[in-house]
Amino acid sequence: MTSDGPPSSRERRGPSRIRVAIALALVYVVWGSTYLAMRIALGGFPPLLMAGLRFTAAGGALFVALRLRGVAAPSLLQWARSALVGILMLTLGNGGVAIAEQWVASGLAAVVVASVPLWAALFNGFFDRWPSRLETLGLAVGTVGVLLLNLGGDFRGQPLGAAVLLGASASWALGSVWSRKLDLPQGLMASTAEMLGGGAALLLLALIRGDRPLPAAVGTPLLALAYLALFGSIIGFSAFGFLLRNVSPTLATSYAFVNPCIAVLLGVGFAQEQIRWTTVLAMVVILGGVALVAIKPRPPAAFSKLAAD
């Protein structure tokens, strides 16, 4: 999915709709499945340690692979900028969600995390442009759909957990939007450097806390951690980085509306959970909101130092 050499004339015109659709499908489905995978992995690893191992393993594997292909290593300044983005998105964002899931009901977590597109639209308004009327309508419809999806769910989360989730969502959105303005490495190397920076910060915090793998870490939790590293990080995060460089932040972060739908379907398929009529209605509403956001999205401003993925 990457092109690490000089961009061709076709690439300068922007990515094809097919590549954008594939990247969207990956973040929709793969990141939707990580709800279940994180729950399983937390059975063997404390949240900060689990997230740190996940991102450093994925980032390290990608870095070795890219260097073997001859991709240039980031400059010192690019490492620093990538680490800043990684800390915002992964350490504070993903790490915050992992911590909050210990306290907050899954329904509340899905609602709060679905605020990411709203935060992204707000930050992008300050950095670049405000959402169009159609995008604003899509955001509103998607939010209503997520609320419907969690109708009747357990919203008895602790206030601290809800606050951590809200802060994590805002931090992820800020890192996502800001990354479009920074001189970062090209292609997959940008996602790689961000994962290494954010993962290292997570491991440092886990070390300070004295986190250790639990006795039950060997087995299913370890397999879940491997799934998170390969699919959630290497594939999912790389696809998200591609979207950030090529579509509007509103469309790129629309995964937050769809992920709860995927999580519900996986719960029905693997955890024998029941599906209600409100769930089906919510999924239709959410997909309608995403469609509104996706209709003729405005291309992002061109940045000469960012190559199309």
C-alpha positions in Angstrom: 0.0 0.0 0.0 3.0 2.3 0.2 5.2 3.9 -2.4 8.5 5.0 -0.8 10.1 6.4 -3.9 9.4 9.7 -5.6 5.6 10.1 -6.2 4.4 9.5 -9.8 2.1 11.9 -11.6 -0.9 9.5 -10.8 0.0 9.6 -7.1 0.3 13.4 -7.1 -3.3 13.5 -8.3 -4.4 11.5 -5.3 -5.1 7.9 -4.5 -7.7 5.9 -6.3 -11.2 5.4 -4.8 -10.5 1.7 -4.6 -7.4 2.2 -2.4 -9.3 4.6 -0.1 -12.2 2.1 0.1 -9.8 -0.8 1.0 -8.2 1.4 3.7 -11.5 2.4 5.1 -12.7 -1.3 5.2 -9.6 -2.2 7.1 -10.0 0.3 9.8 -13.7 -0.3 10.0 -13.4 -4.1 10.4 -10.0 -4.7 11.9 -10.3 -2.0 14.6 -13.8 -3.1 15.3 -12.4 -6.5 16.1 -9.8 -5.1 18.5 -12.5 -4.4 21.2 -12.8 -8.2 21.7 -9.0 -8.8 21.3 -8.1 -6.1 23.9 -10.5 -7.6 26.3 -8.9 -11.0 25.9 -5.3 -9.6 26.1 -6.1 -7.7 29.3 -6.7 -11.1 30.9 -2.9 -11.7 30.8 -1.3 -8.2 30.6 -1.9 -4.9 32.5 -3.2 -2.2 30.1 -0.1 -0.1 29.7 2.2 -3.1 29.3 -0.2 -4.7 26.8 -0.4 -1.5 24.7 3.3 -0.9 24.9 4.2 -4.4 23.8 1.7 -4.2 21.0 3.0 -1.1 19.4 6.7 -1.6 19.9 6.5 -5.1 18.5 4.6 -3.9 15.5 6.8 -0.8 15.0 10.0 -2.7 15.4 8.9 -5.4 12.8 7.9 -2.7 10.3 11.1 -0.7 10.8 13.3 -3.7 10.1 11.2 -4.6 7.0 11.3 -1.1 5.6 15.1 -0.7 6.2 15.7 -4.0 4.4 13.8 -2.6 1.5 16.1 0.4 1.4 13.7 2.9 2.9 15.6 5.8 4.5 15.5 6.1 8.3 13.8 9.2 9.7 15.9 12.2 10.6 16.3 13.2 14.2 13.7 15.9 13.9 11.3 13.5 12.2 11.8 11.0 15.0 10.9 13.7 17.5 7.8 14.8 15.6 6.7 11.2 15.1 7.2 10.5 18.8 5.0 13.5 19.7 2.2 12.2 17.4 2.6 8.7 18.7 2.4 9.9 22.3 -0.8 11.8 21.5 -2.5 9.0 19.6 -1.1 5.8 21.1 0.2 6.6 24.6 -2.6 9.0 25.7 -5.2 7.9 23.2 -5.1 4.1 22.9 -3.4 3.7 26.3 -6.2 5.8 27.9 -8.9 3.6 26.3 -7.1 0.4 27.6 -7.0 1.8 31.1 -10.6 3.1 31.1 -11.9 -0.3 30.0 -11.1 -1.6 33.4 -13.7 0.7 35.0 -16.2 1.7 32.3 -19.0 -0.4 30.8 -18.4 -1.2 27.1 -21.6 0.7 26.1 -20.3 3.9 27.6 -16.8 3.3 26.1 -18.3 3.0 22.6 -20.3 6.2 22.9 -17.3 8.2 24.2 -14.8 6.9 21.7 -17.3 7.6 19.0 -16.7 11.3 19.8 -13.3 11.1 17.9 -14.8 12.3 14.6 -16.3 15.3 16.4 -13.0 16.1 18.1 -11.2 15.7 14.7 -13.7 18.1 13.0 -13.2 20.7 15.8 -9.4 20.5 15.7 -9.3 20.5 11.9 -11.4 23.6 12.0 -8.7 25.4 13.8 -5.9 23.9 11.7 -7.4 24.0 8.2 -11.2 24.1 7.5 -14.5 23.5 9.2 -16.6 20.5 8.0 -19.0 21.1 5.2 -22.7 21.0 5.8 -23.0 17.5 4.5 -20.1 16.3 6.7 -21.7 18.0 9.7 -25.0 16.3 9.0 -23.1 13.0 8.7 -21.4 13.5 12.0 -24.8 14.2 13.7 -26.4 11.2 12.1 -23.5 8.9 13.1 -23.6 10.2 16.7 -27.3 9.4 16.9 -26.7 6.0 15.5 -24.1 5.2 18.2 -26.4 6.4 20.9 -29.1 4.0 19.5 -26.6 1.2 19.4 -26.0 1.5 23.1 -29.7 2.1 24.0 -30.4 0.0 27.1 -26.7 -0.6 27.7 -24.9 -0.3 31.1 -23.9 3.3 31.5 -22.8 3.0 35.2 -19.2 3.7 34.4 -17.2 5.5 37.0 -16.8 9.3 36.3 -13.0 8.9 36.3 -13.2 6.3 33.6 -15.5 8.4 31.5 -13.2 11.4 31.9 -10.2 9.3 30.8 -12.1 8.0 27.7 -13.0 11.6 26.7 -9.5 12.8 27.1 -8.1 9.8 25.2 -10.5 10.4 22.3 -9.6 14.1 22.2 -5.8 13.3 22.3 -6.2 10.7 19.5 -8.1 13.2 17.3 -5.5 16.0 18.0 -2.6 13.7 17.0 -4.5 12.6 13.9 -5.2 16.1 12.7 -1.8 17.6 13.7 0.1 14.8 11.9 -1.2 16.2 8.6 0.7 19.5 9.3 4.0 18.0 10.3 7.1 17.0 8.3 7.0 13.3 9.0 8.7 10.4 7.3 7.1 9.2 4.0 4.7 6.3 3.6 4.7 3.5 6.2 7.8 4.9 7.9 5.6 7.6 9.4 3.3 5.0 11.1 6.3 3.0 12.1 8.1 5.9 13.8 4.8 6.9 15.6 4.3 3.3 16.9 7.8 3.1 18.2 7.6 6.5 19.9 4.2 5.9 21.4 5.0 2.3 22.3 8.3 3.3 24.0 6.4 5.9 26.1 3.8 3.2 27.1 6.5 0.8 28.1 8.3 3.5 30.2 5.0 4.2 32.1 4.5 0.4 32.6 8.0 0.1 34.0 7.5 3.0 36.4 4.2 1.4 37.6 6.0 -2.0 38.0 3.7 -3.8 35.6 4.4 -7.5 34.9 2.6 -10.1 32.8 0.0 -12.0 34.7 0.3 -15.8 35.2 -2.5 -16.3 32.6 -0.5 -14.4 29.9 0.7 -17.5 28.2 -2.0 -18.8 25.9 -5.1 -17.0 24.6 -4.1 -13.5 26.0 -0.7 -13.9 24.2 -2.4 -14.8 20.9 -4.7 -11.8 21.3 -1.7 -9.6 21.8 -0.1 -11.0 18.7 -3.4 -10.3 16.8 -3.4 -6.7 18.1 0.2 -6.2 17.0 -0.2 -7.7 13.5 -3.7 -6.7 12.5 -4.6 -3.8 14.9 -1.3 -2.0 14.6 0.7 -3.1 11.5 -2.3 -3.3 9.2 -4.9 -1.1 10.9 -2.7 1.8 12.0 -0.9 1.8 8.7 -4.2 2.0 6.8 -5.3 4.8 9.1 -2.1 6.7 8.4 -2.8 6.3 4.6 -6.2 7.8 5.1 -5.0 10.7 7.1 -2.6 11.7 4.3 -5.2 11.3 1.6 -8.8 12.1 2.8 -10.5 14.5 5.1 -10.1 14.0 8.9 -13.9 13.6 9.1 -13.9 10.6 6.7 -10.7 9.1 8.1 -12.0 9.1 11.7 -15.5 7.8 10.7 -14.2 4.4 11.8 -15.3 5.4 15.3 -18.9 5.2 14.3 -18.6 1.8 12.5 -16.3 0.0 15.0 -19.1 -0.5 17.7 -21.2 -2.2 15.0 -18.4 -4.6 14.2 -17.9 -5.2 18.0 -21.6 -6.0 18.4 -21.6 -8.4 15.5 -18.6 -10.2 16.9 -20.3 -10.4 20.2 -23.3 -12.1 18.6 -21.1 -14.5 16.6 -18.5 -15.4 19.3 -20.0 -14.5 22.7 -23.6 -15.6 22.1 -24.8 -12.1 22.7 -28.4 -11.1 21.7 -29.1 -8.6 19.0 -32.1 -6.2 19.4 -34.2 -4.4 16.8 -32.7 -1.1 18.0 -29.2 -2.5 17.2 -30.2 -3.2 13.6 -31.8 0.3 13.3 -28.6 1.8 14.8 -26.4 0.1 12.3 -28.5 1.5 9.4 -28.4 5.0 10.9 -24.6 4.8 11.4 -24.0 3.6 7.9 -26.2 6.5 6.6 -24.1 8.9 8.6 -20.8 7.5 7.2 -22.3 7.7 3.6 -23.0 11.4 4.1 -19.5 12.0 5.2 -18.1 10.0 2.3 -20.1 11.7 -0.5 -17.6 13.8 -2.5 -15.3 14.6 0.4 -13.2 17.7 -0.2 -9.5 16.7 -0.8 -7.2 17.7 1.9 -4.8 20.6 1.4 -1.7 19.6 -0.5 1.5 19.4 1.6 4.6 19.3 -0.5 6.5 17.4 2.1 3.9 14.6 2.5 4.0 12.0 -0.2 0.8 10.1 -1.1 0.9 6.6 0.4 
